Amino acid sequence: MRYLIECSYRGKAFHGWQIQPNAISVQESIEKALSTVLKQKIEIVGSSRTDTGVHASQQFAHFDVEEKIIDIDKIAHSINGILSKDIAIKKILAVPNDFHSRFDACHRRYLYRIHQEKNPFWYEMSYFCKTKLDISLMNKAGEIMLKYIDYQCFSKVKTDVQTFNCKIEFAYWEQQEQFLLFHIKADRFLRGMVRAIVGTMIEVGAGKLTLTDFEQIILSKNRNNAGRAVPSEGLTLVEVGYKSL
């Protein structure tokens, strides 16, 4: 039987989603809790592999068990009782045995949050950037991105992907009270892609890069030409979409 978990987590406490040696990950934490509650070794497959410090308000992962779970809500409650305060299981759903949390996802949506006034209550979930930024220019850069599908220039160099193509549906900034919010939605994302995009857009907004420069960076397909990756604390995976759910 295959089941799908919907969860959320605060990334500061973890070295990313994926299991790795000598570091605490979200995947390992959930697997240990599931294995304890279900009294069998459980391995989960996540819909997205978030990096160290990145948050998720919506993340999915599937797992298999030998027998049907009788009381799903009770199992979810028990798992939440074991997990730390930094992870929450929202629900568990029964899905077809051929369902795949990663490959069946049709889109992902991320949010990057910036605050420009020093505030000790925001620093764990938002990036403090003092530089004055022109949002209109940054939004024009977002419009330029929609003309292309190859985003190798925003990908981490050491990656094992077969293609750098991503279909971006939207990429825009908005001011919401004290925060500058960057919204981006695509069918898939490359490693480090959103943080590199934001870092490069900040240079546009600060007047260090022109819109022509920004477009030439995309065309160059060279990560060295793009801006630095902004810190992870401002990034949140906010939505993973499936056609069948």
C-alpha positions as CSV (number, residue, x, y, z in Angstrom):
1,M,0.0,0.0,0.0
2,R,1.3,3.5,-0.8
3,Y,0.5,6.6,1.2
4,L,1.2,10.3,0.7
5,I,2.3,12.6,3.5
6,E,1.7,16.4,3.4
7,C,4.0,18.2,5.8
8,S,5.6,21.5,6.6
9,Y,8.8,22.4,8.4
10,R,11.1,25.2,9.5
11,G,14.3,24.8,7.7
12,K,16.7,26.4,10.1
13,A,16.9,23.2,12.2
14,F,17.9,21.0,9.3
15,H,20.6,20.4,6.7
16,G,18.0,20.2,4.0
17,W,15.4,17.7,3.0
18,Q,17.6,14.8,1.8
19,I,19.3,12.3,4.1
20,Q,23.0,12.9,4.4
21,P,25.8,11.6,6.7
22,N,26.5,13.3,10.0
23,A,23.7,15.9,9.6
24,I,20.0,16.1,10.6
25,S,17.6,16.2,7.7
26,V,13.9,16.5,7.4
27,Q,13.6,13.2,5.5
28,E,15.5,11.3,8.2
29,S,13.5,12.8,10.9
30,I,10.2,11.8,9.3
31,E,11.4,8.3,8.4
32,K,12.5,7.6,12.0
33,A,9.1,8.8,13.4
34,L,7.1,6.7,10.8
35,S,9.3,3.6,11.4
36,T,8.7,3.9,15.2
37,V,4.9,4.4,14.9
38,L,4.3,1.7,12.2
39,K,6.9,-0.7,13.7
40,Q,8.6,-1.3,10.4
41,K,11.4,0.3,8.4
42,I,9.9,3.1,6.3
43,E,11.6,5.1,3.6
44,I,10.0,8.2,2.1
45,V,10.4,9.9,-1.3
46,G,9.9,13.7,-1.3
47,S,8.4,15.9,-4.0
48,S,11.2,18.4,-3.7
49,R,14.7,18.4,-2.3
50,T,15.0,21.7,-0.4
51,D,18.5,22.9,0.6
52,T,19.9,23.5,4.1
53,G,17.9,26.1,5.9
54,V,15.1,26.3,3.4
55,H,11.5,26.2,4.8
56,A,8.4,24.5,3.4
57,S,4.8,25.4,4.2
58,Q,3.7,22.5,1.9
59,Q,5.8,19.5,1.1
60,F,4.8,16.0,0.1
61,A,6.4,12.6,0.3
62,H,5.2,9.0,-0.4
63,F,6.0,5.8,1.4
64,D,5.0,2.1,1.2
65,V,3.8,-0.3,3.8
66,E,2.9,-4.0,3.6
67,E,-0.6,-3.7,5.0
68,K,-3.4,-1.1,4.9
69,I,-3.3,1.5,7.6
70,I,-6.6,1.3,9.5
71,D,-6.7,4.7,11.3
72,I,-4.7,7.2,9.2
73,D,-5.6,10.2,11.4
74,K,-4.4,8.4,14.5
75,I,-1.1,7.5,12.9
76,A,-0.6,11.2,11.8
77,H,-1.3,12.3,15.4
78,S,1.2,9.8,16.8
79,I,3.9,10.9,14.3
80,N,3.4,14.5,15.2
81,G,3.9,13.6,18.9
82,I,7.3,12.2,18.1
83,L,8.6,14.8,15.7
84,S,10.2,18.0,16.9
85,K,8.4,21.3,16.9
86,D,10.1,22.2,13.6
87,I,8.1,19.6,11.5
88,A,4.4,19.1,11.3
89,I,2.5,16.3,9.5
90,K,-0.7,17.9,8.1
91,K,-2.3,14.7,6.7
92,I,-1.7,11.3,5.3
93,L,-3.6,10.1,2.2
94,A,-3.9,6.7,0.5
95,V,-2.8,6.9,-3.1
96,P,-2.4,4.4,-6.0
97,N,0.7,2.2,-5.9
98,D,2.1,3.8,-9.0
99,F,1.8,7.4,-7.6
100,H,5.1,9.1,-7.3
101,S,5.4,12.3,-5.1
102,R,8.3,13.7,-7.2
103,F,7.6,12.7,-10.8
104,D,3.8,13.2,-10.6
105,A,4.1,16.8,-9.3
106,C,3.1,19.2,-12.1
107,H,4.3,22.4,-10.5
108,R,6.1,23.9,-7.5
109,R,5.8,27.4,-6.1
110,Y,8.3,29.2,-4.0
111,L,8.3,32.4,-2.0
112,Y,11.4,34.5,-1.1
113,R,10.9,37.0,1.6
114,I,13.1,40.1,2.2
115,H,12.8,42.7,5.0
116,Q,14.6,46.1,4.8
117,E,14.2,47.2,8.4
118,K,16.2,45.4,11.1
119,N,13.9,43.3,13.2
120,P,15.0,40.5,15.5
121,F,11.6,38.7,15.1
122,W,12.0,38.2,11.3
123,Y,15.6,37.1,10.7
124,E,14.9,33.3,10.8
125,M,12.2,33.5,8.1
126,S,13.3,36.5,6.0
127,Y,16.5,38.0,4.5
128,F,17.6,41.4,5.9
129,C,18.7,43.5,2.9
130,K,19.4,47.2,3.5
131,T,20.0,48.0,-0.2
132,K,17.3,50.3,-1.7
133,L,15.7,48.3,-4.5
134,D,13.6,49.2,-7.6
135,I,10.8,46.6,-7.6
136,S,9.6,47.8,-11.1
137,L,12.9,46.9,-12.6
138,M,13.0,43.6,-10.8
139,N,9.6,42.7,-12.1
140,K,10.7,43.6,-15.7
141,A,13.6,41.1,-15.1
142,G,10.9,38.6,-14.2
143,E,9.1,39.2,-17.4
144,I,12.3,38.6,-19.3
145,M,12.7,35.2,-17.7
146,L,9.3,34.1,-19.1
147,K,10.9,34.3,-22.6
148,Y,13.3,31.4,-21.9
149,I,13.3,27.9,-20.6
150,D,17.0,27.1,-20.2
151,Y,18.2,28.4,-16.8
152,Q,21.6,26.8,-16.5
153,C,23.0,30.2,-15.4
154,F,21.0,30.0,-12.2
155,S,21.8,26.3,-11.4
156,K,24.5,25.1,-9.0
157,V,27.5,23.9,-11.1
158,K,27.8,20.4,-9.7
159,T,24.5,18.8,-10.5
160,D,23.4,15.6,-12.2
161,V,20.4,16.8,-14.1
162,Q,19.8,15.8,-17.7
163,T,18.3,19.1,-18.7
164,F,18.4,22.7,-17.4
165,N,15.0,23.5,-18.9
166,C,12.2,24.7,-16.6
167,K,8.8,26.1,-17.6
168,I,8.2,29.2,-15.5
169,E,4.6,30.2,-15.2
170,F,5.2,33.5,-13.3
171,A,8.0,35.3,-11.5
172,Y,7.2,38.6,-9.8
173,W,7.8,40.8,-6.8
174,E,5.3,42.6,-4.5
175,Q,5.5,44.9,-1.5
176,Q,3.5,43.5,1.4
177,E,3.7,45.7,4.5
178,Q,7.3,45.5,5.7
179,F,8.3,42.7,3.3
180,L,9.4,42.4,-0.3
181,L,8.0,39.1,-1.6
182,F,9.2,37.2,-4.7
183,H,6.8,34.7,-6.1
184,I,7.8,32.1,-8.6
185,K,6.0,29.0,-10.0
186,A,7.4,26.4,-12.5
187,D,7.1,22.8,-13.4
188,R,10.5,22.1,-11.9
189,F,13.5,23.9,-10.3
190,L,17.2,23.4,-10.5
191,R,19.5,23.2,-7.5
192,G,19.9,26.6,-6.0
193,M,17.9,28.2,-8.8
194,V,15.5,30.5,-6.8
195,R,18.2,31.9,-4.6
196,A,20.5,32.6,-7.6
197,I,17.6,34.3,-9.4
198,V,16.8,36.5,-6.4
199,G,20.5,37.4,-5.9
200,T,20.7,38.5,-9.5
201,M,17.4,40.4,-9.4
202,I,18.7,42.3,-6.4
203,E,21.6,43.5,-8.5
204,V,19.1,44.7,-11.1
205,G,17.0,46.4,-8.4
206,A,20.1,48.1,-7.0
207,G,21.2,49.4,-10.3
208,K,24.3,47.2,-10.6
209,L,22.9,45.3,-13.6
210,T,20.8,46.6,-16.5
211,L,17.9,44.6,-17.9
212,T,20.0,43.9,-20.9
213,D,22.7,42.5,-18.6
214,F,20.1,40.3,-17.0
215,E,19.0,38.9,-20.3
216,Q,22.6,38.3,-21.4
217,I,23.2,36.3,-18.2
218,I,20.4,33.9,-19.1
219,L,21.7,33.6,-22.6
220,S,25.2,32.9,-21.4
221,K,24.1,29.7,-19.5
222,N,27.0,30.4,-17.2
223,R,26.5,30.4,-13.4
224,N,29.6,32.6,-12.9
225,N,27.8,35.5,-14.7
226,A,24.8,35.5,-12.4
227,G,24.6,37.1,-9.0
228,R,25.4,35.4,-5.7
229,A,22.9,33.1,-4.1
230,V,20.9,34.9,-1.3
231,P,20.7,33.3,2.2
232,S,18.4,30.3,2.6
233,E,16.3,31.7,5.5
234,G,14.2,33.8,3.1
235,L,13.1,30.9,1.0
236,T,10.0,28.8,1.5
237,L,8.5,26.1,-0.7
238,V,4.8,27.1,-0.5
239,E,3.0,24.8,-2.9
240,V,3.4,21.5,-4.7
241,G,0.7,20.7,-7.3
242,Y,-0.7,17.4,-8.6
243,K,-3.3,16.8,-11.3
244,S,-4.7,13.8,-9.5
245,L,-5.1,15.3,-6.0
